[in-house]
């Protein structure tokens, strides 16, 4: 028997991660207001233009907070995928055992 609640929960995690991934974050860096989505934030914080230690304090703080947010979104998507896979595998094993 398929564990539909596990698949549903996994789908909620994945859909939530996708939605949050597309929501722009309003950020003030070096006195300017920006609206940054996740891919732009990744490019900004991972750029090799300035070492992290030499960034202005608000930019360094943004990157630190942003990496925490990004990891939460990433883990949410992985957790959703894992729940769906677990439900599918346990469903397949039960059919095999019958």
Buried (B, 14 or more C-beta within 10 A) or exposed (E): EEBEEBBEBBBEBBEBBEEBBEEEBEBEBEEEEBEBEBEEBBEBBEEEEEEEEEBEEBBBEBBEEBBEEBEEBEEBBEBBBEBBEBBBEBBEEEEEEE
